[in-house]
Structure formats: structure tokens, C-alpha cells
């Protein structure tokens, strides 16, 4: 009996030590950055020369990528991933590949806007390329694309039209704006400060302010979409397109809000954007499961059997690393930084694709209501995962 009690005590003591070790663990992103470079090189070797040749997602057990062309809203993430990998490795072959896949997106700077995703497409590709190379031909494409995005701005409403076409439940031709659009404002901010029209800055600020006013519930959870009257600018209603319900908190949408308002504060210095970033962050963090990777929607009644969304965790981790560098309060900064590190550690420990396929992450949910890309690997999850890893590696903060 005494031996059994002793064994039990030793067992629970070992669990306590393990928990303490995990809590105090110093997470090193370098090995996971190296993992990402290895994985993308495998993907790169498998891609055809002719279009469609841009990897978007893996939804099958064979590990084959679904390929797209430049018009797809996710088309810029692959080139962006390659630019980040070049930044991490200095490998000139990755630089050449990043240039090639970026230039495939050039028509987006010349054609009319298909929707608001031009920031995802062009700034993630050419924007990262210009940041790393200062190639002036990239700059011209970025500036032209910013002007194209600005054509979707409705001055009566004060926001950019997200989908200039009929989309289910969006009541076209009424004006629709989705929370994802916050991510595309960075293109406008950058252009306004790098040779573009100064009105681009005003458009971005107006969009962020109107979204802040109309897109959030009293607890600071976000609607996926808001419908406006295009003539009066009045809000008609908030609803969802990709979330569980009109009243639920779609996890990736909330992560877009965290990232978007953090970026808006960085670009404008407006205190209200920083304050709001912290408010939308709190409701997200407070409702996370133990492993810090959210279910695809925080209000899905099938939790804990509902699918996860690793992309939301990657977006949030990257945003929180930046947020930690912008707040003055050291206690808050440490809190955001530690949460981001723990999110990345959880993704790296439990959500990497490994040998299953050549993506970085698995267990991503694209569009659950349409049963599209559920429990998949998707390029935007990989993009923000690698971005977050690089932000952590280059951070001067250690808590």
C-alpha cells in the first residue's frame, strides 16, 4: 500500500514538473522556420510552370495541392511565403521563385477590382518583395493596385465595398463590407506614404473608423459582414457569411480584427485604434481553449467536436507580437507577447503538417458553412505562421 501511494506521489510530482517546464519553456522559433523552408522547397519542386500553378490548399489525404491562378483571393500568399523564406534563409533560388510568382499577379494592377482582396494579393507579394529588394518595378505595381482598391470606396458609407457582385445574403446591390477588409488597408497606408495619393490614407482611416463603429457587438466580438445603404450610408444589419451564425464569433474574423486594428495604430498613431485592438483581443483570448488554437467559430454548439482553425491562431499570434511592441504598459506587453509565443508553440507542437503533406500547418478551416476546405492545409495559415515566427525571431523583447 505504501509503495502504491509513493508511486502515485511520484507520478503527480512528475506531472507538476512537466507542467512547470511547459510554462517556463523558452520557445525557439528557428527550428520551425527551418522546417517551413524545407516544406516549401518540397512544394516548389512539385509545381508546374504553366498556370494554374499557385498552391492554395490541400484537402485530400494524398497531400496534393489545389492550384489556382492570379485571380483567386489567396493568390498572393504563396509569393509572400517565398519572400519570407528568402528573408529567413538568404537563398537566392527562393528569391527568384518569389519574384516569378509575384510577377504572375501583375495583371491585378491593371484590371478593374474584382473585390477588396488586392491587399492580400499584391501587398503580401510585391510588398514583401519591395521591402526586401527595393525593386522599383514592384513599387509601381503596388501603387497602381492601391489606386484600383480605392475605386471600391463609397464616400456615403465611408468604407470600401468588399464584394462588388452578388454574394449569398449580401443583398446586392447594397453596400457590403466584411471584417477581412481591415487587412487590406495596409496597402493603402503604405501607398499614401510612398508616392501615392494622400487620399488613400484618408480612405483607410475612414474605413477603420466606420468599421469600428458598426462592425462590433457590445462585447467587441465582430460581425463577419455589415450591409449598408449605399446612398445614405446607414447601417442596415450585421450578419455572417463564413461564421456559424449572425450572432456568433467567427474565429478568423476576430483575428483579422486584432491584426487590422493593431496595424492601423502602427500606421496612424491614433490612440483609439490601439485601445480598440486591445478590446477585440481580450474577447478572443478570454474564450480560447486550453491549447490556444480556436475552434473555427467560438459559438459552434458542436464544441469540443467542432473543427479547429489553425489559421486564426497564426494570424492572432503574429498580431499579438506586434501589439506587444506597441503598448506602453510593460505588463500588458508581456501578456500579449507570452500569449503569442504560447500560440506559436502550440501550433508547432500539435498542428504542423509534418510528413502528411508539404504545407506548414494542418487543421485549418476555410469556409465551414459551405463545407469547403474544412480540416485542411491552406496557404494563408502558412503565411501568417511564418510571418509570426520571423517576428518572434526578430523581436527584442523577452519575457
Helices and strands as residue ranges (DSSP letters): H 2-24, H 30-46, E 54-58, E 66-68, H 75-89, H 92-103, G 106-109, H 118-118, I 119-127, H 128-133, H 136-150, E 153-154, E 159-160, E 175-178, G 179-184, H 185-193, H 199-214, E 225-228, E 235-239, H 251-268, H 271-286, H 310-326, H 330-350, G 368-370, E 377-378, H 379-393
